[in-house]
């Protein structure tokens, strides 16, 4: 495949209204898992710690999107259709708009818009389907109420009152609940003339959509694509689905690859990526976050269960990706794993990574392994997009992001004797000048044995303009005329930070660093927190 440039990003995630919020939460190791808010469902109605309790979920936490101000007028939508339009359709308009704006194409010329497509990963039915179908249960309500001896008049009044709990069926209900209309509304409202569709590959939907989007670019059928994943469904039906599998963590905490891992947590998320052929992006002077070198896919084949992961199936996707990329996986520095926190899933995924490395010599514990699910939960059909965005930003900022809730690696992994290590702290991504460019892999595996792995590489050429969007809470810059003078200065500062007025002294250092001017030939050191 031709190299594909990631030129625009946008994300709506738990505790994050913007891409910048999402990235800052990642590098600051913020745990965005919370109790289920009443806007989704009432914990007292459906929660029970008893895993076997019928019609109850034993999980009451997850990752939830924050409230978003949505202006229907901006997108030319009549306000009276909002009640019968699934929130995934509405919020996807916001994220797609932001992704194009980030790429510098919010006001793209008509010739480019006509050759811009939208392919998104979307799973199953949308949340709006539940109240619409629930409203149609009135014949059952009528039979139950009649069996209880109520009069026809009381039954009629009761049924009408129960119907008030659900949105009505009308002409906009059908398009409002359809998953494919998510991409359709984006293309319609943003006036895009390329292909628009959604694809369902369960938890691998985002990377499945990405594969199709890349094909459009490689085949010359489009000049720009919006891809990614959409999942706003943390409804009680979703909780019951995973509770009765059962797949949820009984401790209500996701610990990917940890010795105490006992299950997953789910999250909501929308992530979108704007893509161009690399040669076109360079020609047009676009900002380039990272370059997609390859995307491998596979199926597990015949196995013991439709939802049991198979390492030999997963490794096929990995091998195909690196064969297409044209370099060995021992040159990558980061793997953003599927990493759901389920014991079987994590062990199988780690086994597939080791199988991949069997034919590639790699130094022990040189490849960082992590999962953003530890921070936002498993965002299901959007999971691959959220992982891809995290990894593209990691390459862009030259940072190895942390994974939360890891106390001790699962001993079954024997990770100390492999090329991988679990990265639990935000670290600078150091690369020797003689080494290959920074590279990373992103995995996404779905129910039904569908596997995807995408290989990314940093964009080597420096941009003329400032391109990093990274911010940190505090930054301290120190300088001195000579290296030894700088060491002495740091030792003096350490002594000052050890006395009783350390906080005020620290704040003064941070404030002074905001305006410090450092000569280009003078030794300096920086600290961030």
C-alpha positions in Angstrom: 0.0 0.0 0.0 1.0 3.6 -0.4 2.0 5.5 2.8 -1.0 7.2 4.2 -0.7 10.5 6.2 -2.8 11.2 9.3 -3.4 14.9 8.9 -6.3 15.6 11.2 -7.6 14.2 14.5 -10.6 14.7 16.8 -11.9 12.9 19.8 -14.7 12.9 22.2 -13.9 10.7 25.2 -14.7 10.2 28.9 -13.8 13.3 30.7 -12.6 14.9 27.4 -14.5 17.3 25.2 -11.6 17.9 22.8 -8.6 16.2 21.4 -6.4 18.2 23.7 -8.4 17.1 26.7 -8.0 13.5 25.6 -4.2 13.7 25.1 -3.7 15.6 28.4 -5.7 12.9 30.3 -3.5 10.3 28.7 -0.1 11.8 29.5 -1.3 12.9 33.0 -2.5 9.3 33.7 -6.1 10.4 34.5 -8.5 7.6 35.4 -11.7 8.6 33.7 -13.8 5.7 35.0 -16.8 6.8 37.1 -20.1 5.5 38.4 -22.9 5.2 35.9 -24.6 8.7 35.8 -28.4 8.9 36.1 -28.6 10.2 32.5 -27.7 6.7 31.3 -29.5 4.5 33.8 -30.3 4.2 37.5 -27.9 2.1 39.5 -30.5 1.2 42.1 -32.8 -0.2 39.3 -30.4 -2.6 37.6 -27.3 -3.2 39.8 -26.6 -6.2 42.0 -23.2 -7.4 43.2 -24.6 -10.9 42.7 -23.2 -12.0 39.3 -26.0 -14.5 38.9 -28.9 -12.2 39.7 -31.4 -12.3 36.8 -31.8 -9.1 34.8 -29.2 -7.3 36.8 -25.6 -6.2 36.1 -22.8 -6.6 38.6 -21.0 -3.6 37.1 -21.9 0.0 37.9 -18.9 1.9 36.6 -17.5 2.8 33.2 -16.3 5.6 30.9 -19.0 8.2 29.9 -18.9 11.1 27.5 -19.3 14.5 29.1 -22.3 16.7 28.3 -21.8 18.4 25.0 -23.4 21.7 23.9 -25.0 20.9 20.5 -26.3 23.6 18.2 -28.6 22.0 15.6 -28.7 25.3 13.7 -25.0 25.1 13.0 -25.6 21.9 11.1 -28.8 22.9 9.5 -30.9 20.4 11.6 -34.5 21.3 12.7 -34.5 21.3 16.5 -37.8 19.3 16.5 -36.0 16.2 15.2 -33.4 16.0 18.0 -35.6 13.8 20.2 -35.9 11.1 17.6 -32.3 11.3 16.4 -29.7 9.1 18.1 -27.0 11.0 20.0 -24.3 9.1 18.0 -25.5 10.9 14.8 -25.5 14.3 16.4 -22.1 14.0 18.2 -20.5 12.5 15.1 -21.2 15.8 13.3 -19.3 17.7 16.0 -16.3 15.3 15.9 -16.2 15.2 12.1 -16.3 19.0 12.0 -13.4 19.2 14.5 -11.4 16.6 12.6 -11.6 18.6 9.4 -10.8 21.8 11.2 -7.8 20.2 12.8 -6.6 19.1 9.3 -7.1 22.6 8.0 -10.0 21.7 5.8 -13.1 23.0 7.6 -13.7 25.2 4.5 -12.3 22.8 1.9 -12.8 23.6 -1.8 -15.7 21.9 -3.5 -13.3 19.9 -5.7 -11.8 18.3 -2.6 -15.1 17.8 -0.8 -16.4 15.9 -3.8 -13.5 13.4 -3.4 -13.7 13.1 0.4 -15.4 10.1 1.9 -16.6 9.0 5.3 -16.2 5.4 6.6 -16.8 4.8 10.3 -16.8 1.8 12.6 -20.3 1.4 14.2 -21.5 -1.6 16.1 -25.0 -3.1 16.4 -28.1 -1.1 17.0 -28.1 2.4 18.3 -29.5 3.5 21.7 -32.6 5.1 20.2 -33.8 1.7 19.1 -34.5 0.7 22.7 -37.2 3.3 23.6 -38.8 3.0 20.2 -39.1 -0.8 20.5 -40.1 -0.6 24.2 -43.0 1.7 23.2 -44.4 -1.2 21.1 -44.8 -3.5 24.0 -48.2 -2.1 24.9 -50.1 -5.3 23.8 -48.2 -7.1 26.5 -48.9 -4.4 29.1 -52.6 -4.6 28.2 -52.7 -8.3 28.7 -50.9 -8.1 32.1 -53.2 -5.2 33.3 -56.3 -7.0 32.2 -55.2 -10.2 34.0 -55.0 -8.1 37.1 -58.6 -7.2 36.9 -58.3 -3.5 35.8 -61.2 -2.0 33.8 -60.8 -1.1 30.1 -60.8 2.6 31.0 -58.0 2.2 33.6 -56.0 0.0 31.2 -56.2 2.6 28.5 -55.1 5.4 30.8 -52.3 3.3 32.2 -51.0 2.4 28.7 -51.0 6.0 27.6 -49.1 7.0 30.7 -46.5 4.3 30.1 -46.1 5.4 26.5 -45.1 8.8 27.7 -41.9 7.3 29.0 -40.8 6.6 25.4 -40.2 8.7 22.4 -43.0 8.5 19.7 -42.7 7.0 16.3 -42.8 9.5 13.5 -41.3 10.2 10.1 -37.8 11.0 11.5 -37.6 8.0 13.9 -36.4 5.5 11.3 -33.4 7.4 10.0 -32.8 8.7 13.5 -32.0 5.2 14.9 -30.0 3.8 12.0 -26.3 3.3 12.3 -25.5 3.9 8.7 -27.0 7.4 8.9 -24.1 8.4 11.2 -21.8 8.6 8.3 -24.7 9.7 6.0 -25.3 12.8 8.2 -21.6 13.7 8.2 -21.4 13.5 4.4 -24.8 15.3 4.1 -24.2 18.2 6.5 -20.5 18.7 5.6 -21.2 18.4 1.9 -18.8 15.5 1.1 -19.2 13.6 -2.2 -17.1 10.5 -1.6 -18.3 7.1 -0.4 -20.1 7.1 3.0 -20.8 4.0 4.9 -20.3 2.3 8.3 -18.8 -1.1 9.0 -19.4 -3.5 11.9 -16.6 -5.7 13.0 -17.6 -5.6 16.7 -14.7 -4.3 18.8 -12.5 -4.1 15.8 -14.9 -1.9 13.8 -12.7 1.2 13.8 -9.7 -0.5 12.2 -12.0 -2.3 9.8 -13.3 1.1 8.7 -9.7 2.4 8.5 -8.8 -0.5 6.1 -11.7 0.4 3.8 -10.8 4.1 3.9 -7.2 3.4 3.0 -8.3 1.3 0.1 -10.3 4.2 -1.2 -7.1 6.3 -1.2 -4.9 3.6 -2.6 -7.3 2.9 -5.4 -7.5 6.6 -6.3 -11.2 6.8 -5.7 -10.8 9.5 -3.1 -8.3 12.2 -2.3 -9.2 12.6 1.4 -11.0 10.3 3.9 -12.6 10.6 7.3 -12.4 7.4 9.2 -12.7 6.3 12.8 -15.3 4.8 15.2 -18.4 5.8 17.0 -19.9 4.3 20.2 -22.2 6.2 22.6 -23.9 3.1 23.9 -23.3 2.5 27.6 -27.0 1.7 28.1 -28.2 -0.9 30.6 -28.7 -3.4 27.8 -25.0 -3.1 27.0 -24.2 -3.7 30.7 -26.4 -6.8 30.8 -24.8 -8.1 27.6 -21.3 -8.1 29.1 -22.5 -9.0 32.6 -24.1 -12.2 31.4 -21.2 -13.2 29.2 -19.6 -12.6 31.9 -16.8 -10.3 31.0 -16.9 -7.4 33.4 -14.3 -6.9 36.2 -15.8 -7.9 39.5 -13.6 -5.3 41.1 -15.0 -2.7 38.7 -11.5 -1.7 37.6 -9.7 -2.5 34.3 -6.1 -3.8 34.7 -4.7 -4.8 31.3 -2.0 -7.5 31.6 -1.9 -7.2 35.4 -1.7 -10.1 37.8 -5.0 -9.1 39.3 -6.9 -8.5 36.1 -10.4 -9.9 36.3 -12.3 -8.4 33.5 -13.1 -5.4 31.4 -15.0 -2.2 31.7 -16.9 -0.4 28.9 -16.7 3.2 27.8 -18.2 5.6 25.3 -16.1 7.4 22.7 -16.0 8.9 19.2 -12.7 9.2 17.4 -12.1 10.4 13.9 -9.0 10.6 11.7 -8.5 12.6 8.5 -6.3 10.7 5.9 -4.5 11.6 2.7 -2.0 9.9 0.6 1.4 10.9 2.0 2.6 12.4 -1.2 -0.5 14.5 -1.5 -0.2 15.7 2.1 3.4 16.7 1.5 2.5 18.5 -1.7 -0.3 20.4 0.0 1.8 21.4 3.1 -0.5 19.6 5.5 0.3 19.0 9.2 1.2 15.3 9.5 0.8 13.5 12.8 2.1 10.1 11.7 2.3 7.9 8.7 0.3 4.6 8.3 2.7 2.1 6.7 0.5 -1.0 6.7 -2.7 -2.6 8.0 -3.0 -6.4 8.4 -6.2 -8.3 8.9 -7.2 -11.9 9.6 -9.8 -14.2 11.0 -9.3 -16.8 13.7 -10.8 -19.6 11.6 -12.5 -22.6 13.1 -12.0 -22.7 16.9 -13.6 -23.8 20.1 -16.0 -20.8 20.5 -17.1 -17.9 18.3 -15.9 -15.4 21.0 -12.8 -17.2 22.3 -9.7 -15.4 21.0 -7.1 -17.4 19.2 -3.4 -16.4 19.2 -2.5 -18.1 15.9 -5.4 -16.2 14.3 -4.2 -12.9 15.7 -0.6 -13.4 14.7 -1.7 -13.7 11.1 -2.9 -10.1 11.2 0.4 -9.0 12.8 2.6 -10.9 10.4 0.7 -9.5 7.4 1.0 -6.0 8.7 4.8 -6.1 9.1 5.3 -7.9 5.8 3.4 -5.1 4.1 5.2 -2.4 6.0 8.5 -3.9 4.8 10.4 -3.9 8.1 10.8 -6.1 11.1 8.5 -5.7 14.2 11.7 -5.6 16.3 12.1 -2.0 15.1 8.9 -0.7 16.8 9.0 1.0 20.2 5.4 0.9 21.2 2.4 -1.5 20.9 -1.0 -0.1 21.7 -2.7 -3.4 22.5 -6.3 -4.3 22.4 -5.7 -5.0 26.1 -9.3 -5.3 27.4 -8.3 -6.6 30.9 -9.9 -10.0 30.5 -7.5 -12.8 31.6 -8.1 -15.0 28.5 -8.0 -12.0 26.1 -4.8 -10.5 27.5 -2.9 -13.8 27.7 -3.9 -14.7 24.2 -3.0 -11.3 22.8 0.4 -11.4 24.5 1.0 -14.9 23.2 0.3 -13.6 19.6 2.9 -10.9 20.1 5.5 -13.4 21.2 4.6 -15.7 18.3 5.2 -12.7 16.0 8.7 -12.1 17.5 9.8 -15.8 17.3 11.4 -15.1 13.9 12.7 -11.6 14.8 15.5 -11.1 17.2 14.7 -8.3 19.6 16.4 -7.1 22.9 14.5 -8.0 26.1 12.0 -5.4 27.3 12.6 -2.7 24.7 9.0 -2.4 23.3 6.5 -0.5 25.5 3.1 -2.2 25.7 0.0 -0.4 26.9 -3.8 0.1 26.6 -5.8 3.3 26.7 -8.7 1.1 27.9 -7.2 1.3 31.4 -8.2 5.0 31.4 -11.4 5.3 29.4 -12.7 1.7 29.3 -13.4 -0.4 26.3 -15.1 1.9 23.8 -16.3 -1.1 21.7 -16.7 -0.1 18.1 -14.7 3.0 18.7 -11.8 1.2 20.5 -9.5 1.0 17.6 -9.9 4.7 16.7 -9.2 5.8 20.3 -6.1 3.7 20.4 -5.0 4.9 17.0 -5.4 8.6 18.0 -3.4 8.0 21.2 -0.6 6.3 19.2 -0.5 8.9 16.5 -0.1 11.6 19.1 2.5 9.6 20.9 4.6 9.5 17.7 3.9 13.2 17.1 5.0 14.3 20.5 7.8 11.7 20.9 6.2 10.4 24.2 5.6 6.9 25.5 2.2 7.1 27.2 1.4 5.3 30.5 -1.0 2.5 31.2 -2.9 2.6 34.5 -3.7 0.1 37.3 -0.7 -2.1 36.7 0.8 -3.3 40.0 2.4 -6.5 38.9 2.5 -8.1 35.4 0.6 -11.3 35.1 3.2 -14.0 35.9 1.8 -16.2 33.1 3.2 -13.6 30.6 6.8 -14.1 31.8 7.2 -10.6 30.4 10.7 -10.2 31.7 11.9 -12.8 29.1 10.2 -11.1 26.2 10.9 -7.9 24.1 8.0 -6.2 25.9 7.5 -4.2 29.0 4.4 -2.6 30.5 4.9 1.1 30.5 3.3 2.7 33.6 4.7 6.2 33.4 4.8 9.0 30.8 8.3 8.9 29.3 10.1 10.8 26.6 10.5 8.5 23.6 14.3 8.6 23.1 15.7 7.4 19.8 19.4 7.2 18.9 20.2 9.2 15.8 21.3 6.0 14.0 18.1 4.1 14.8 15.2 3.8 12.4 12.3 6.2 12.8 10.0 5.8 15.8 7.4 3.1 14.9 4.3 1.7 16.7 1.7 -0.9 16.2 -2.0 -0.7 17.2 -4.2 -3.9 17.6 -7.9 -4.3 17.6 -9.7 -7.7 17.9 -13.4 -8.3 17.7 -16.0 -10.9 18.7 -16.3 -13.4 16.0 -12.5 -13.8 15.5 -11.9 -10.7 13.4 -8.4 -9.2 13.8 -6.6 -6.0 12.7 -3.2 -4.5 13.3 -2.0 -1.2 11.9 1.6 -0.1 11.7 2.5 3.6 12.2 5.7 5.5 11.7 6.6 9.0 12.8 6.8 11.6 10.1 10.5 12.3 9.8 10.4 15.7 8.1 10.1 18.6 10.4 7.3 21.1 9.8 8.1 24.7 9.2 5.5 25.8 11.7 5.1 24.8 15.3 3.2 21.6 15.3 3.0 20.2 18.9 -0.2 20.7 20.8 1.1 19.2 24.0 0.6 21.1 27.2 1.5 20.1 30.8 0.4 21.4 34.1 3.8 22.6 35.2 7.1 23.2 33.3 10.5 24.2 34.7 13.4 25.3 32.5 16.9 25.8 33.9 20.0 27.1 32.2 23.6 28.1 33.1 26.7 29.2 31.2 28.4 25.8 31.5 27.4 22.2 32.1 29.0 22.2 35.5 27.4 25.4 36.5 24.0 23.9 35.5 24.7 20.9 37.7 25.5 23.2 40.6 22.4 25.2 40.0 20.2 22.1 40.0 21.8 20.9 43.3 21.1 24.3 44.9 17.5 24.0 43.7 17.2 20.5 45.2 18.4 21.9 48.5 15.8 24.7 48.4 13.0 22.2 47.6 13.9 20.2 50.7 13.1 23.0 53.1 9.8 24.1 54.6 8.9 26.7 51.9 9.3 24.2 49.0 5.8 24.9 47.5 6.3 28.6 47.1 9.8 28.1 45.8 8.5 25.5 43.2 5.7 27.9 42.1 8.3 30.7 41.6 10.4 28.4 39.4 7.4 27.5 37.3 6.4 31.2 36.9 10.0 32.2 36.0 10.2 29.4 33.4 7.2 30.9 31.5 9.3 33.9 30.3 12.9 32.6 30.5 15.0 33.3 27.4 17.8 30.7 26.8 20.6 31.3 24.3 20.8 28.6 21.7 24.4 27.7 22.6 23.8 27.5 26.4 23.3 24.3 28.4 19.8 23.8 29.6 17.5 21.2 31.1 13.7 21.0 31.3 11.3 19.3 33.7 7.5 18.7 33.3 4.9 17.4 35.7 
